[in-house]
Amino acid sequence: MLRNLLARLPRPWLLALTGGLARLAWTLRIRRKVVLSNLALAFPEKSEAERRAIARATYRHLGRMLTEILLVPRMTPAELVQALDLDSLDVVRAAQAQGKGVVACTAHYGNWELLQAGASLRGVPISSISRHQERTRADSALKETRRQAGVEELMVKRGSTLKAALRALKEGRVLGYVIDQNQPPRHAIFPTFFGVPAATAATPAYLALRHGAAVVFTVAVPAGGDRYKVVIEGPFQVQDTGDRERDVLAFMQHLNDRLEHYVRLHPECWYWLHRRWKTRPPGEPARPR
């Protein structure tokens, strides 16, 4: 299998290969317009040259991330500790002790795959939610990496996310939930992200309000060299004012603000290739492709 062959390459060789693929993707303009459009929306104060520099750095980061994903299954515990500072896991373990389940809200930032694999290999049972999609070699490689790291992948159809999430929480697992995935209008609320309304699922807020789940925010922040520092903040409570819609929106806005803070610190580490602002609030015209 190609993935296994690549994973056996020495790290410097693999970095050179994935770096070359990243440069090729930029040269071939693979989703370049999407990246530059997103950056213009998020950073109107920056010059075009500054945004292009972030865009190129984003592709380089994705190349490095691919290397790290390929190497996860063969990493020893000592190598994992070296790559990923997971001291903050005590926050999650304390939240687990409350017995109501933990929702770890994360995003397509840093190396989210290494983050969940590392937590799982350190004894925190992780479940992540995915939707059925066309199988590709890249998707198959990600699924195999998660499986080998002990991450449970919950494949769901639209409308069944909450049911799958509740099952994972009742089993005492930590639910990894990405909050920066664009949502269809029917299932979306609209907190802002970089000042622009962004269609967001309210699932973490409902799990906290209705079922008492502890909600934490976590990202893997670059810490120099080949290392990441895992930041875990919270747990956070949904303020219950009696206005459910307003309370849920305020809670998801709080999480989006935290994500925006870290994206501004390291903009190249966020997945600008995703059309985050694709779905618009009712009455607002769609953004041009």
C-alpha positions in Angstrom: 0.0 0.0 0.0 1.4 3.4 -1.0 0.6 4.9 2.4 2.7 2.3 4.2 5.6 2.7 1.7 5.6 6.5 2.3 5.4 6.1 6.0 8.7 4.0 6.0 10.6 6.8 4.4 13.0 8.8 6.6 11.4 11.9 7.9 13.6 14.3 6.0 12.8 12.5 2.7 9.1 12.5 3.5 9.2 16.2 4.3 10.9 16.9 1.0 8.3 14.9 -0.9 5.3 16.5 0.8 6.9 19.9 0.5 7.3 19.4 -3.2 3.6 18.3 -3.5 2.6 21.4 -1.6 4.6 23.6 -4.0 3.1 21.8 -7.0 -0.5 22.3 -5.7 0.2 26.0 -5.4 1.8 26.2 -8.9 -1.2 24.3 -10.4 -3.5 26.7 -8.7 -5.4 24.0 -6.8 -8.0 25.9 -4.8 -5.8 29.0 -4.9 -8.7 31.3 -5.8 -10.7 30.0 -2.8 -7.7 30.6 -0.5 -7.0 34.1 -1.7 -10.7 35.0 -1.6 -11.0 33.8 2.0 -7.9 35.7 3.0 -9.2 38.9 1.4 -12.5 38.5 3.4 -10.7 37.8 6.7 -7.8 40.3 6.3 -9.0 43.3 4.3 -6.4 45.4 6.1 -3.5 43.4 4.7 -1.9 44.0 1.3 -2.3 41.5 -1.5 1.3 40.6 -1.2 0.9 39.8 2.5 -2.2 37.6 1.8 -0.3 35.8 -0.9 2.5 35.1 1.5 0.0 33.6 4.0 -1.5 31.6 1.2 1.8 30.1 0.2 2.7 29.3 3.8 -0.7 27.6 4.2 0.2 25.2 1.4 3.6 24.5 3.0 1.9 23.8 6.4 -0.4 21.3 4.7 2.6 19.5 3.2 4.2 19.3 6.7 0.9 18.1 8.2 0.7 15.3 5.6 4.1 14.1 6.7 3.0 14.1 10.4 -0.2 12.2 9.6 1.7 9.5 7.7 4.2 9.1 10.6 1.7 8.9 13.5 1.1 5.1 13.4 4.8 4.4 13.7 5.6 7.0 16.4 6.6 5.7 19.8 5.2 7.2 23.0 8.4 9.1 23.5 8.3 10.5 20.0 4.7 11.5 20.5 5.5 13.4 23.7 8.3 15.1 21.8 6.0 16.2 19.0 3.0 17.1 21.0 2.9 18.9 24.4 -0.2 17.3 26.0 0.2 18.4 29.6 -3.2 20.2 29.3 -5.0 16.9 29.0 -5.6 17.1 32.8 -8.3 19.7 32.0 -10.2 17.0 29.9 -9.7 14.3 32.6 -11.1 16.6 35.3 -14.1 17.3 33.1 -14.6 13.6 32.4 -14.7 13.0 36.2 -18.0 15.0 36.3 -19.7 12.1 34.5 -21.7 14.0 32.0 -19.4 13.7 29.0 -17.0 16.0 27.3 -17.2 17.8 24.0 -13.8 18.9 22.8 -14.5 21.7 20.2 -11.6 22.0 17.8 -11.1 23.2 14.2 -9.1 22.7 11.0 -6.1 24.4 12.6 -2.5 23.3 13.3 -2.6 19.5 13.0 -6.0 18.5 14.2 -5.4 14.8 13.2 -2.2 14.6 15.3 -4.1 16.3 18.2 -6.8 13.6 18.4 -4.4 10.8 17.7 -2.1 12.0 20.4 -4.9 12.4 23.0 -6.1 8.9 22.2 -2.7 7.3 22.5 -2.3 9.1 25.9 -5.4 7.3 27.2 -8.2 9.7 26.5 -10.9 7.8 24.4 -11.7 10.0 21.4 -14.7 9.8 19.1 -15.0 12.0 16.0 -18.0 12.6 13.7 -17.6 12.3 10.0 -20.1 12.3 7.2 -20.2 9.7 4.4 -18.4 11.0 1.3 -16.7 9.7 -1.8 -13.7 7.4 -0.8 -10.3 8.7 -2.0 -6.8 7.5 -1.2 -6.3 10.5 1.1 -9.5 9.8 3.0 -8.6 6.1 3.4 -5.2 7.1 4.7 -6.8 9.4 7.3 -9.2 6.7 8.4 -6.4 4.2 8.8 -4.4 6.7 10.9 -7.3 7.3 13.2 -8.1 3.6 13.5 -4.5 2.8 14.4 -4.4 5.6 17.0 -7.6 4.3 18.6 -9.8 7.2 17.5 -13.4 6.1 17.0 -14.9 7.5 13.8 -18.7 7.9 13.8 -20.0 7.9 10.3 -23.3 9.8 10.3 -25.9 11.1 7.8 -27.4 14.5 8.0 -29.9 14.7 10.9 -28.3 11.9 12.9 -25.3 13.8 14.4 -26.9 14.5 17.8 -27.9 10.8 18.3 -24.3 9.7 17.5 -22.8 12.3 19.8 -25.0 11.3 22.7 -24.1 7.7 22.3 -20.3 8.5 22.5 -20.8 10.7 25.5 -22.9 8.1 27.4 -20.0 5.6 26.8 -17.6 8.0 28.5 -15.8 9.0 25.4 -14.6 12.5 24.5 -16.4 13.9 21.5 -14.0 15.7 19.1 -16.1 18.3 17.3 -14.9 20.7 14.6 -16.7 24.0 14.8 -15.5 25.6 11.6 -17.3 23.3 9.1 -19.7 25.1 6.9 -23.4 24.1 7.5 -26.4 24.0 5.2 -29.0 26.8 6.0 -31.5 24.4 7.6 -29.0 23.3 10.4 -27.1 26.6 10.9 -26.8 29.5 13.2 -24.7 32.5 12.3 -22.1 33.7 14.8 -19.4 35.8 13.1 -15.9 34.6 12.2 -13.5 37.4 11.3 -16.5 39.7 11.5 -18.5 37.8 8.8 -21.5 35.6 9.6 -20.4 31.9 9.3 -22.9 29.0 9.2 -22.2 27.0 12.3 -23.7 23.9 13.9 -25.1 24.5 17.4 -24.5 20.9 18.5 -22.0 21.6 21.3 -24.3 24.2 22.9 -27.3 21.8 22.8 -25.2 19.0 24.3 -24.2 21.3 27.2 -27.7 22.8 27.8 -29.8 19.7 27.4 -27.4 17.0 28.7 -25.0 18.7 30.9 -21.9 17.9 28.8 -18.7 19.8 29.6 -17.5 21.8 26.6 -13.8 22.7 26.1 -12.0 24.4 23.3 -8.7 22.9 22.0 -6.2 23.5 19.3 -2.6 22.4 18.6 -0.6 25.6 18.3 2.9 25.5 16.6 5.6 25.6 19.3 8.7 25.9 17.2 10.6 23.3 15.2 8.4 20.1 14.7 6.5 20.6 17.9 2.9 21.6 18.8 1.5 22.8 22.1 -2.0 21.5 22.8 -4.1 24.3 24.2 -7.2 23.3 26.1 -9.5 26.0 27.5 -12.6 25.7 29.6 -14.9 24.0 30.5 -17.4 26.6 29.4 -21.0 26.9 30.4 -23.9 28.1 28.3 -25.5 31.2 30.0 -29.1 30.4 30.5 -31.1 33.6 30.3 -34.3 32.0 29.2 -33.8 33.1 25.6 -32.5 29.8 24.2 -31.7 31.0 20.7 -29.7 34.0 22.0 -27.9 31.9 24.5 -26.9 29.2 22.0 -25.7 31.9 19.5 -23.7 33.7 22.2 -22.0 30.4 23.3 -21.0 29.5 19.7 -19.8 33.1 19.2 -17.5 32.7 22.2 -16.0 29.5 20.7 -15.6 31.2 17.3 -13.9 34.2 18.9 -11.4 31.8 20.6 -10.6 30.2 17.2 -10.2 33.5 15.5 -7.7 34.5 18.2 -5.4 31.6 17.3 -5.9 31.9 13.6 -4.7 35.5 13.8 -1.6 34.3 15.7 -0.7 31.7 13.1 -2.9 32.4 10.0 -1.0 29.9 7.9 -2.2 27.1 10.2 -5.9 27.4 9.3 -7.5 25.5 6.4 -8.2 28.4 4.1 -8.9 25.9 1.3 -12.4 25.4 2.8 -15.3 27.6 1.7 -16.1 28.6 5.3 -18.5 31.4 4.4 -20.3 29.6 1.6 -23.7 29.4 3.3 -25.2 32.9 3.9 -27.9 33.9 6.4 -31.5 34.0 5.1 -31.9 36.9 2.7 -28.2 37.5 2.0 -27.0 36.6 -1.5 -24.6 33.7 -1.9 -20.9 34.5 -2.2 -19.6 34.0 -5.8 -17.6 30.9 -6.4 
